[in-house]
Amino acid sequence: MLRREPFMSLSTNQLTLIKLSLPWGLILFSELCLAANNLPLDQLQQAIDTEQYALAWEQAQTLKRTYEGEPEFDYLYGLAALETGHFDYALLALKRAVANQPEQVRPRLELARTYLALNNPSAAQLEFATALELPMPLVVRNNVEQQLQALKLDKQPSSSSAWQAAASMAVGHDSNVNLGVNNASINLPIFGEIKLDNSSIKQDSSFSELGAQLGYNRIPMAEQAWFVNTNFNYKHYPHAVAYSTNDLSLNAGYVFLDGNKRYQLGLNLQALNLREQSYSRSQALEASLNYKLDSNSSWLGAFSWGKTDYQQATNNNQDNQVLQLSTQYQFNNNTLGHQMGFALSHEIPKQEKFKYLNRDVLSLGYALTKTWNTKQSSSLGINLQRRVNQDLDLTYQAKRKDRRLTLQMTHQIQLNNKANFFTNIGYVNNASNLDLYDSEKAFIKTGINYQF
C-alpha cells in the first residue's frame, strides 16, 4: 500500500534587494582585512567582483564548512547572501566579519545594507554613522552621508519581499515501486498457500519525473520573516501505471532570529493523487529550533503534528494523526560535513479498531557530505527504522514488527549559477517478522534542477 511520511522540512526562500548606490570598488583594504588571502577563495572573490552573486552563493555553501568564522570568508559569504536575498545568513556572517575586524569599512557598510533589507533603519543608521568615523575615500563618504541623511528623513526605499521559481526534471528506474513481495504466492496461517494480487507483488518500472516550485518571502521587521512555498510534482511509471502520482503541496512559515538561534513555525498542506484519482489529503504543523553552537556545528530540534485523510473507500481505515519528535546534530571538518539524528513518531488512528494499521517508529540516521571543489559534492546517507504496529495483524494474529534499512548516495554538479545536475542511487530493505511484508528495492534517478 502506498504510504506517505509526514512532511518535515520547511525553508526560507531567497529575496531580492535594491542595491544602494555606493562605489564599493573605491574602498581600499588594509593588510589585516586580507590576512586570510592564502585561503582558496579566489573563485568566490571573482564571482563577487563580476556580480555573479547566485554563483557566489553556491560556491560559499561548499566553503563554509571549512572557512566560516574567517573574516574574509564571512564578508564574501555575507555579501553573496545579501545579494541573493538570504538576509538571515547575511546578517550573521557580516556581524561576525564586523566583530572580528571592526576597523574595516566595507563589511560595516554591507551590514548596514542588510539591516535595511530587514526593515531595521535604526540599526542601519547606527552602522552608517559608525562607518563615517573610519577612513574612506571622499566620494564614498559623501554617498554614505547622503544615505544617512535620507534615512533620517525616512525617504529610504527598500525591498523586503521577493518571488522565487524553480523547475526540475529527472528520469530513473525503480525495482520495486510498491514495496511488494517477490513471490506471487505465500503461505499464510489458517489459509495455507494463497496467490497474491498484483498490488502485493513487486512492480518494476522506469519512471520520469517533473517538478515545479514557486515561493514568496517577506521581511516585515528586523530579523523576522515569513514565507509561502508551493510545489508540484508529477511522477510517471510506464510499467506500473497504477502507481503514477502527482501531488501539490503548500507550506507557509514564520522565522525569527535571535543571535545564534533560529526559530521556525510552519504549516504544510498536501494533496496526493494516485493514477489521476484523489488518494490522500494531509496537513502538518511544525515548530523547530536551530541553534548554532559554533562556527562548525549546530543542533536542530523539532516537534510536529500531522493528519492524513485517505480519499478512497478501500483505504480510509488508514486515516490517522502523527506526532513526531526529532533532533539532529551537524558538524563540519574541513571538506567533510556530518549529520546525525534520531526521530520518534506515534500514529493515532481515527478509529480504535484500526490500531493494527498504525505504528510507532524509531529512526536513527547519519549522513556524510564531501565537497570536492566549488562545483561538485557528494553525500552518503544511512537510515535505520524500527517500526512496530500497535495491534495484532488480522491475518497472522501477531503484531507486525519491521526493521527498515535505507541507503542513499547522491552526487551533484553545479553547471552554472542557476542549474545543477544530480544523480541519486538508493536501496531499501524492509525485514518483517511477518513474511507478507518482507520487501526490498533499489532505485536510481538522474536529472537537472534550474532556478529562474
C-alpha positions in Angstrom: 0.0 0.0 0.0 1.4 3.4 -0.9 2.0 5.5 2.2 3.5 8.9 2.5 5.6 10.1 5.5 4.7 13.4 7.1 6.3 16.5 5.6 9.1 17.5 7.9 11.1 20.4 6.4 10.5 24.0 5.7 12.9 26.5 4.3 13.0 30.3 3.7 13.1 31.5 0.1 15.6 33.9 -1.4 14.7 37.6 -1.7 16.0 40.3 -3.9 17.3 43.6 -2.6 17.6 47.0 -4.2 21.3 47.8 -4.1 22.4 51.1 -2.6 24.4 53.4 -4.9 27.8 53.2 -3.2 31.1 52.9 -5.2 32.5 49.9 -3.2 35.4 49.4 -5.5 37.0 52.7 -4.3 37.4 51.4 -0.7 40.9 50.1 -0.1 41.5 47.3 2.4 44.4 47.0 4.9 46.6 44.0 5.2 44.6 42.9 8.2 41.5 42.5 6.0 43.5 40.3 3.6 45.2 38.3 6.3 43.5 35.2 5.1 44.4 35.8 1.5 46.1 32.4 1.3 42.7 30.7 1.6 41.3 29.2 -1.6 38.7 32.0 -2.0 39.8 33.3 -5.4 36.9 31.9 -7.3 34.4 33.2 -4.7 36.1 36.7 -4.9 36.0 36.6 -8.7 32.3 35.8 -8.7 31.6 38.7 -6.3 33.8 41.0 -8.4 31.8 40.1 -11.6 28.5 40.4 -9.7 27.7 36.7 -10.3 26.1 36.6 -6.9 24.0 33.5 -7.3 27.1 31.6 -8.3 29.0 33.1 -5.4 26.2 31.9 -3.0 26.6 28.4 -4.3 30.3 28.5 -4.0 30.1 29.8 -0.5 27.9 26.8 0.5 30.8 24.5 -0.3 33.4 26.5 1.5 31.6 27.5 4.7 32.2 24.1 6.4 35.9 24.9 6.4 36.1 28.7 6.5 33.1 30.0 8.4 34.5 32.3 11.1 37.4 33.6 8.9 36.8 37.4 8.5 37.5 37.4 4.7 35.2 34.5 4.0 32.5 35.8 6.3 32.5 39.1 4.4 32.3 37.4 1.0 29.7 34.9 2.3 27.6 37.7 3.8 27.7 39.8 0.6 26.7 36.8 -1.5 23.9 36.1 0.9 22.7 39.7 0.9 22.7 40.0 -2.9 20.7 36.7 -3.3 18.2 37.5 -0.6 19.4 35.2 2.2 19.2 38.1 4.6 19.3 36.0 7.8 22.6 34.3 6.7 23.9 37.7 5.6 23.2 39.2 9.0 25.0 36.5 10.9 28.0 36.4 8.6 28.5 40.2 8.4 28.1 40.6 12.1 31.0 38.1 12.6 33.1 40.0 10.0 32.5 43.3 11.7 33.1 41.9 15.2 36.5 40.4 14.1 37.6 43.4 12.1 35.8 46.5 13.4 38.2 48.9 11.7 37.2 47.7 8.2 34.7 49.9 6.3 33.1 47.8 3.7 31.8 44.9 5.9 30.2 47.5 8.2 28.5 49.2 5.2 27.2 45.9 3.9 25.9 45.1 7.4 24.0 48.5 7.2 22.5 47.4 3.9 21.5 44.1 5.4 19.6 46.0 8.2 17.8 48.0 5.6 16.8 44.8 3.9 15.5 43.6 7.2 13.5 46.8 7.6 15.5 48.0 10.5 16.5 51.5 9.6 17.6 52.5 13.1 20.3 49.7 13.2 21.3 50.7 9.6 21.8 54.3 10.7 24.0 53.2 13.6 26.3 51.2 11.3 26.4 54.1 8.7 27.3 56.6 11.5 30.0 54.3 12.9 31.4 53.8 9.4 31.8 57.5 9.0 34.3 57.6 11.8 36.6 55.3 9.8 38.9 56.3 6.9 37.3 56.1 3.5 37.6 57.9 0.1 35.8 61.2 -0.1 33.3 60.1 -2.8 32.3 57.1 -0.6 32.0 59.4 2.4 29.7 61.7 0.5 27.5 58.8 -0.5 27.3 57.4 3.0 26.4 60.8 4.4 23.6 61.2 1.8 22.4 57.7 2.6 22.4 58.5 6.3 20.5 61.8 5.7 17.9 60.0 3.6 17.3 57.6 6.4 16.9 60.4 8.9 14.3 61.9 6.6 12.6 58.5 6.3 13.0 58.6 2.5 15.0 55.4 2.1 13.2 52.9 -0.2 14.0 49.2 0.5 12.8 45.9 -0.9 11.6 43.5 1.7 9.9 40.8 -0.4 10.7 38.6 -3.4 9.4 35.7 -5.6 11.5 32.7 -6.5 10.8 29.9 -9.0 12.5 26.7 -9.9 11.9 23.6 -12.1 13.3 20.1 -12.3 13.1 17.1 -14.5 14.5 13.6 -13.9 14.4 10.0 -15.2 15.2 6.8 -13.4 14.4 3.2 -12.6 12.7 1.6 -9.5 13.0 -2.1 -9.0 10.0 -2.3 -6.6 7.7 0.7 -6.9 5.1 -0.6 -4.4 7.5 -2.3 -2.0 5.8 -5.6 -2.8 7.0 -9.2 -2.1 9.0 -11.2 -4.6 6.7 -14.3 -4.9 3.3 -14.5 -6.5 2.1 -16.9 -3.7 2.7 -17.1 0.0 1.9 -19.5 2.9 -0.4 -17.8 5.5 -1.7 -19.1 8.8 -5.1 -20.8 8.6 -5.4 -20.1 4.8 -2.4 -22.1 3.7 -0.8 -21.2 0.4 -2.6 -18.4 -1.5 -2.0 -16.4 -4.7 -1.4 -12.7 -4.1 -3.0 -10.0 -6.2 -0.8 -7.6 -8.2 -0.8 -4.8 -5.6 1.1 -7.1 -3.2 3.7 -8.3 -5.8 6.6 -6.1 -6.6 6.2 -3.8 -9.6 9.4 -3.0 -11.6 9.4 0.1 -13.8 11.4 3.0 -15.2 10.0 6.5 -14.4 10.0 10.1 -15.4 9.5 13.0 -13.0 8.7 16.7 -13.4 8.7 19.3 -10.7 8.0 23.0 -10.3 8.3 25.3 -7.3 7.2 28.8 -6.6 7.9 30.8 -3.4 7.3 34.2 -1.9 9.2 35.7 1.1 8.6 38.9 3.0 10.6 40.6 5.8 8.1 42.6 8.0 10.7 43.7 10.6 14.3 43.1 11.7 15.4 39.5 12.0 12.0 38.2 11.2 10.4 36.8 8.0 7.5 34.8 6.8 7.3 32.7 3.6 4.9 30.7 1.4 6.1 28.0 -0.9 4.2 25.8 -3.4 5.4 22.7 -5.0 4.0 20.4 -7.8 5.5 17.0 -8.7 4.4 14.5 -11.3 5.9 11.0 -11.5 5.0 8.5 -14.2 5.8 4.8 -14.2 5.1 3.4 -17.7 5.4 -0.2 -16.5 3.4 0.3 -13.2 0.9 2.9 -14.2 -1.3 2.2 -11.2 1.4 3.9 -9.0 1.9 7.0 -11.1 1.4 10.1 -8.8 1.0 13.8 -8.9 1.0 15.9 -5.8 0.5 19.5 -4.9 1.8 21.0 -1.6 1.8 24.3 0.0 3.8 25.3 3.1 4.0 28.5 4.9 6.0 29.6 7.9 7.4 32.2 10.1 11.1 32.6 11.0 12.6 34.5 13.9 16.4 35.0 14.5 17.8 35.7 17.9 21.6 35.7 17.8 22.7 32.1 17.0 19.2 30.8 17.5 16.8 30.4 14.6 13.1 29.7 15.5 10.6 28.5 12.9 6.9 27.7 12.8 5.4 26.1 9.8 2.2 24.7 8.2 2.1 22.2 5.3 -0.8 21.1 3.2 -0.6 18.3 0.6 -2.9 16.8 -1.9 -1.8 13.5 -3.4 -3.3 11.8 -6.4 -2.7 8.2 -7.5 -3.3 7.5 -11.2 -5.2 10.8 -11.6 -7.5 9.9 -8.7 -7.6 11.6 -5.3 -5.7 9.4 -2.9 -5.0 11.5 0.3 -5.1 14.9 1.8 -2.8 15.8 4.7 -1.9 18.7 7.0 1.1 19.2 9.3 2.2 21.8 11.8 5.9 22.0 12.9 7.9 24.0 15.4 11.7 23.9 15.3 14.8 25.5 16.8 18.2 25.6 15.0 21.0 26.6 17.4 24.4 27.4 16.0 26.9 26.0 18.7 30.0 27.4 17.0 31.3 28.1 13.5 31.4 24.4 12.6 28.5 22.8 14.4 24.8 23.3 15.1 21.9 21.5 16.7 18.3 21.2 15.4 15.2 20.1 17.4 11.7 19.9 16.0 8.2 18.8 17.1 5.4 18.2 14.6 1.8 17.1 14.3 0.3 15.7 11.1 -3.1 14.5 10.0 -3.9 12.4 6.9 -7.3 11.6 5.4 -7.4 8.9 2.7 -10.0 9.6 -0.1 -10.8 6.2 -1.4 -13.2 3.8 0.4 -10.8 0.9 0.2 -8.2 2.6 2.4 -9.9 5.3 4.5 -9.5 3.0 7.5 -5.9 4.3 7.5 -7.0 7.8 8.4 -4.7 8.9 11.3 -2.7 11.6 13.1 1.0 11.5 13.7 3.1 13.1 16.5 6.8 13.3 15.9 9.8 14.5 17.9 13.2 14.8 16.2 16.7 16.1 16.8 19.8 16.5 14.7 23.4 17.4 15.3 25.6 18.7 12.5 29.3 19.4 12.4 31.9 20.1 9.8 35.6 19.0 9.5 37.4 20.6 6.6 35.6 19.5 3.4 33.5 16.9 5.2 30.1 17.6 6.7 28.4 15.2 9.2 24.8 14.9 10.2 23.4 12.5 12.8 20.0 12.4 14.4 17.0 10.4 15.6 13.2 10.7 15.5 10.3 9.2 17.4 6.8 9.1 15.9 3.5 7.8 17.1 0.4 7.3 14.9 -3.1 7.8 16.3 -5.9 6.0 14.3 -9.2 7.8 13.6 -10.9 4.7 15.0 -9.6 2.5 17.7 -10.4 -0.7 15.9 -7.9 0.2 13.2 -4.9 0.4 15.6 -3.3 -2.7 13.8 -2.7 -0.4 10.8 -0.9 2.2 12.9 2.7 2.1 14.2 5.3 3.6 16.5 8.6 4.3 14.7 12.1 4.9 16.0 14.5 6.3 13.3 18.3 6.7 13.5 20.2 8.4 10.7 23.7 9.5 9.6 24.8 11.4 6.6 28.2 12.3 5.3 28.8 15.1 2.7 32.1 15.5 0.8 32.8 18.8 -1.1 35.2 18.0 -3.9 35.5 21.6 -5.2 33.3 24.6 -5.9 31.4 22.7 -8.5 30.9 19.2 -7.2 29.8 17.5 -4.0 28.7 14.0 -2.9 26.7 12.6 0.0 26.1 9.2 1.6 23.2 8.6 4.0 22.0 5.7 6.1 18.8 5.4 8.0 17.6 2.6 10.3 14.0 2.3 11.5 12.2 0.1 13.9 8.5 0.1 13.1 6.1 -1.7 15.5 2.4 -1.8 14.7 0.1 -1.1 17.7 -2.2 -4.1 17.5 -2.4 -7.7 16.1 -2.4 -8.2 12.4 -5.7 -9.7 11.3 -4.1 -12.4 9.1 -1.2 -13.5 11.4 -2.8 -12.7 14.8 0.6 -11.2 15.8 2.0 -7.7 16.0 3.8 -6.6 12.9 7.4 -5.6 13.6 9.6 -4.3 10.8 13.3 -3.3 10.6 13.8 -1.0 7.6 17.3 0.0 6.2 17.7 2.8 3.7 21.0 3.6 2.0 21.3 6.5 -0.4 24.2 8.2 -2.4 24.0 11.5 -4.3 26.4 13.4 -6.5 25.8 16.9 -7.6 27.5 19.1 -10.3 26.9 22.8 -10.5 26.6 23.6 -14.2 26.3 27.4 -13.8 24.9 29.8 -11.3 21.3 28.6 -12.0 21.4 25.0 -13.0 22.8 21.8 -11.4 22.9 18.1 -12.5 22.3 15.4 -9.9 22.4 11.6 -9.6 20.7 9.7 -6.8 21.1 6.0 -6.0 19.3 4.2 -3.2 18.5 0.8 -1.6 15.7 -0.1 0.8 15.3 -3.3 2.7 12.2 -3.9 4.9 12.6 -7.1 7.0 9.4 -8.0 8.9 8.5 -10.8 11.4 5.5 -11.4 9.1 6.5 -12.8 5.7 3.8 -10.9 3.8 5.6 -7.6 4.5 9.2 -8.6 3.6 10.4 -6.5 0.7 13.4 -4.7 -0.8 14.1 -2.3 -3.7 16.9 -0.4 -5.5 16.5 2.8 -7.5 18.4 5.3 -9.5 17.4 8.8 -10.5 19.3 11.5 -12.5 18.1 14.9 -13.6 18.5 18.7 -13.7 17.4 21.5 -11.3 17.0 25.0 -12.6 16.4 28.2 -10.7 14.8 31.1 -12.5 
